[in-house]
């Protein structure tokens, strides 16, 4: 057994190569919508897969080259728009995706024992060239790492400006399809590239309040976000797996007056546990931002195969006192209120707002949840079976809802919290009761624990 929680260094027998589309592809600049090129999305979504058996690298490169014919913008490069340097676009020029191959002195069994939560050393599993700016890094970076037992770790970094969670899952399934069924070149769902349906209106109209971009008034103290300012606080990763029966137990706190989804119930529970553990001033307004798919909420709806950013952030908001002083139903109702607001007009107003100013989400006293659990990411099969493990390469900022391999109704919650409140947070996460812990609401407020910015 490898003795350390840090994995060994990777050995690279060859220099990384660029994998280009197999056939000639359109050469043009692709417009990115205001939802695509938001400044807070200027990073790559990094996935880590562990497979029991290795797929030959030549096979993976060949199928990637074929699927990039369909997903040719991923082989291009980001650059500022000539009309507006603050806005990005994609030059579809076929330069290719970066592909690295490595070996590591580690077995699948050893990795699985370390995989209850990510650690920083996993970054070794994705090739990185130092000194490159965000715009110089290819939109798609892949590393295949061979383990000594014959297993394979596949890591991908897909630029968030080009695709959201649904879009990245769609691409990975397309690549897996091309790999496992090489004779069948027709994709189950073809990609829809144009983002013109999400252009701002000719005369921008901001008709909504958009609390996701509104800075909260922080009374008597501050909590910096999304979870905590890592420059001031030592944060630690926490990981909790919720079974279907545990999720049902949380949902029962809402019946019979409120019907809710598993996401709404679990999001409220995590939000409440997070605020309980941090103990902010009772009058502080706390927020929960969560991703909402808008593909079916627009008029007209976004076409099938749309893989660009087709989500917005729903914003639930309340006071710390009201959230902690009741059961999860209060948080569920705020989440449902936020979801109901996200109609076509709300989204169009947000797009127009982003046209007039490059607003960033308000992350003060805010928890951000990203939903990965229902994207089908755990089913990506390159022909040698479904993954033994699927998750993020690293997670130190947002709260992630992850799928559980072999249990589609279960959800793993992964997030980082200040080390000083980690034990309290764990206790709150494991408390499914409707009652607030005794002493938590004393003198009309939440027990105080300052987290200064």
N, C-alpha and C positions, 0 to 999 in steps of 0.2 A: 504493500500500500504506500502510495506517495505520502510522505509524512507531513507536508505543509498544506495549509489552506490555499496558498498561492500555487498556481500551476507552473510547470517548467517553461522555459523559453522555447519558442518554435524554431525549427531549423528549416531554412529555405534553400532547397537544392538548386533552384533556378530563380532568375529574376522574374518578377511579375510581368505579365503580357497584357496587351489590349486585345479583347475579343470584339471584332467588328461584325456588323450584320452580314449574313452570308450572301445576300443579294443586294443589288442597288436599291437604295431607299430615297424617299423625297428629300430634297435639300432646300430647306426654308427655315425661317424663324418662327417659332411657335409662341403665340401669345399666352402668357400666364395670367389667370384671373387675379383679382384682388384677394381672393381667398387663398390662392396658391402662394403668392409672394409676400405674405405677411412676414414681418421681421422675426416674429417669435417662432416661425416655422423654418428658419434658415439653418437647418441641421439635417442629418440623415437618420432615418429610422433603422436601427441596427437589430437584426434578428440573429439568434443562435439556434441551430438545429444539431441534434446528436442522432446519428443513424447507426444501427447495429452493424451494417455492412457498407463498405466503400463502393461508390459508383465510380467507374474509371474516369479519370480526369479528362481524357480525350473525348469521352462521351458527353460529359457535362459541358465542355467547351463547344462541342459541335452543336448540341441542342440549344445552348445559349446563343450561339451565332444565328441559329435559325429563328429563335423567338424574338431576337432583336430586329428582325425584318418587320415583324408586326409592331413591336414596341420600340420603334426606331428613335423616339426622343430620348430614351434612356442611354443611347449611344452618343448623344450630342453633348453640348457643353452649355452651362449657364453663363450669361453675360448681362450687363446692364443694358437697358433699352436705350436706343439713340435719342428717343423723344424725352425720356425721363430717367436720369441716372439712378433714381431711387427705386425704379421698377426693374424687375428682372424678366428675361425671356430666355428661351432655349434655342440655340443654334443647332438645328438638326443637320449635322455634318458627317455623321457616321464615324467619328473618331474611335468609338468603342468603349466597352466597359473594362475596368481593371480587374484582372483575374490573377490571384496568387495561390500557390500550392505550397504546403508546409508539412512537416512531420513533428510530432511531439511525443515525448516519453511519458505517456499517460494511457491508461486503459479506460474503456467506457464505464466500467464498474467504479473506478476511482473518481471519474468525473461526476457520476450520478450521486456519489456520496457527498460531493461538494456542492451539489446543484440546488440545495434548498433555497438559496438566494444568491444573486450574482455577487462577484467580488471584482475588485479593480484589475486583478491579474488576467481576467478573461479578455481584456483589451488586446492581449498578445495574439488572440485568435483572428484578428482582422488587420490586414496589412495597412500600414499608414506611412505615408511619405512626409517627413518633417518639412516645415517651411512653406507648405502650400496654403494658399488662401482658400476660403470656402468656395469661391468661384472656379478655382483651378482644379478642384477635386472632381473626378468623373461622377456623374449622378448615380452610377451603379458601381459598387466595389464588392468583389466576391473573394472569399478565401476558403479553400478546401484544406482541412488539416487532417492528416492520416494519424490514427492512434495505433499504438503497438499491437493491439488486439485485433486489428483489421476493421475497426469501426471508423466512422468519419464524422467530423464536425464541419458543418457548413455555416459560414457567417456571411450575411449580406448587409450592405449599407445602401439604402435607397433614399435619394434626396427627397425630403418632405415637400419641397416646392413643386415636385412633379406628381406626387401621389400621396393619398391619405392611407389609412389603415386598410380600408376595403380595396383600394387600388393596388397596394403592395401585395396583398393576399391574392388578388386576381392575377398579377404578374407572376408570382411564385408558382401558382397552380398551372399557369400557361407553360412556364419553363419545365415544370415537372411532367406535364403532359407530353411535351416535345421529347423529353428524355425517356420516359417509360413506354411511349407509343410512337417510335420514330417513323413508322410507316403512315401514321395518321397525322397529316400536317394541318388539318383543320382544327382550330381551337374551339373548345366548347362555348366560350364567349370571346368575341373579338374586341379589341380595345377601341374606344372612342376618344380621339385625340383632342378635338377642338374644345376650347374653353370659352368660345364666343357667347354662349348662352348666359354666362356669368359676367358679362361686361357691365359696367355701371350704366345707369340711365343717362341719356343725352343731357338732361337737366337734373343733376343729382338732387335727391330729396331725402333728407334725414328725418324720417317720420316717427322714429321710435327712440326710447331713452338709452338703450344699450348699456345696461348696468355692468356688463362684462368689461367695458372699457372705462367705467367711471370709478375714480379713486374714492375709496371709503374714507369717512372721517374717523380717525383713530383716536378714541378717547382714552386718556389716562394711561397710555402705553401702546406699544406697537408690536405686531408680529409680522415679520417679513416672510415673503413666500417665494415660490408656491408652498413649500413646506416650512422652510426655515432658511435663513441666510447662512450658507455653508462656510462663508468666510469668517463668521463670528462663532459658530457653534460646530462642535463635532457631531456629525450625523451618522447614524447606523441604519443599515438595512433591516427591515422587518418583513416577515412573510407569514401569511396565514391562509390555510386552505379551508374553505367553507363547503361542507357537504350539502346536498339538496335538503336534507332534514334540518340542518342548522339554518339554512336560508328560509325554509318554511317557518321555522320557529320565530325568526325575525319578522316575517311577513304577517304572522298572526297578531302582532301588536297593532296592526292597522285595521283588522276586520272587527265588526262588519261594516263600519262606516266608510272605509276607503279600500278600494281594490288597487293593487299595485303589482308591478313587475318585480322580478328578482333583482334586476339592476337597481330599480328605484329604492327597494328596501335595503339592499346591501350598501348602496352609495350613502344613504341616510345614516346607516349604522356606522360606517367608516368615518364620515364627516363628524358625527356626534362624538365618536371615540377620540378623534384627533383633537377636537376642541376641549373635551373633558381632560385630556392628558396635558394640554398646554396651559389650561386654566387662565384664559385672558380676562380682562375686565368684563363684568356682566353686560355692560351697555355697548360693548364693541360689536359692530356689524361684521359678521363673518360670511364669507362666500364659498360656494361650491361651483366650480366650473367643470363642465363635463361635455364630451364630444357628442354631437347629435348628427346623424346622417340626414341630409336634406334632399337626397336624390328624389324621393317621392313627395316632398313637401312643396316643391316649386311648381309653377304653372307657366309653361309646360314642364313636365318632369324631365329630369336629366336622362339622356338615352342610356339604354343597357350598354354596359361595357365602359361607362365613364370612369376613368381611374384617377382623374385629378382630384384636388381637394374638394370633396362634396360634403363637407361637414362644417358646422359652426359650433361655437361654445354656448351651451345653455348655462344660464347663471341663476342659481338659487341663492337667496340672501335672507338672513334673519339676524337676530341678536344672539350672542353667546348664551345669555340667560334663557331665552326661549327655546333654543336648540337643546341645551343640556337639561333644562327643567321639565322636559316632557319626554315621552318615548319616541321611537323612530317615526311615528306618524307625522309629527310636525315637519321633520326634514323631508319625508316623502311628499307631503303636500307642497312644499316649496319647490321640490324637483319637478313635480307634475305641473305646477304653475309655469315654471320656466320652459318646459317642453311645449306646453300649449301656446306659448307666445311665438314660437318659431314657425310662423307661416311664411308664405311667399313674400308678403310686404315687409316683414321683419328682416328677411335675408337680403332683399333688395336694398333696404335702408342701410343695412350693415355694409354692403358692397359700396354704396354711395359714400358712407362715412369714411371708409378706407381709401376712397378716391380723393377725398378732400384733405385728409390727414392720415399719416401712417401711424394710426393708433395701435398701441399695444394693450393686451389684456391687463387689467388691474390685478396684480398678484399679492397685494398687501392683505394680510389676514385671509388668505384664500387657499383652499385645497383644490388641486386640479386632478381629475380622474380621467384616464384614457382607457377606453374599453377595447381590449384585445380578445375578450373571451368568446365572442360570437362572430369572428371573422373567418373561421375555418382554417386558421393558420396551423393548427395541430394535425391537419389531414394532408399536408403537402408530402407527396410520395413520389420519389424519383425512380421507382421501380424495384427498390430493395426493401420495401416496407415503410410503414409510417414511423415517425421519429420516436425515439425513446425519451427525448426531452425537447421542449420548445420554449423559448423565452427571450427576454431582451439580453443583449450583450452586456449592458450595464444599465443601472437605474438608480439615480441619486436625486432626481428632481420630482417627476410626476408620480402619482399613484397609478399603478397599472392593475387592471382586472385581467387575469390571464386564464387561458384554458387549462384544464387538468387532463393530462393524457389518460385515456381510458374511461373517463367519467365526464361526459359532455354536459351534465347538469351542475357539476361542481365548479367553483371559481376560486382561483388563488389570488389573494390581494398582496401586492408587493409595493412597499413604499419605504421611504427613509424618514426618520424622525430624529430630533435632537437626542443625543445619548442620555442626557439628564432626565428625559421623560420616557425613555424606551420601556421601562418596566411598567409604568403607569399606563402607557398606551396599550401594551400587551394585555394588561388586566382589563381595560375597557373594551378591547376588541373581543375578548373571550366572555364578556358579560352580555348575555342575550336577554336579561331581564328587562322589564318595562320600567323598573324603578331606578332612580338615580342613586348612586352610592351615597350612603349617609355622610353628612358633613360636606358634601360637595356644593350644596346650596345653602350656605350660611349667610346670615345678615343680608338676605335678598340678592345674593349674587354668587357667581362661580368662584371657587377657591382660587386665589391669585397666584400665578406663576409668570413672572415677566420674562419675555423673550425679546430682548432689545435688538434693534437693528444697528 
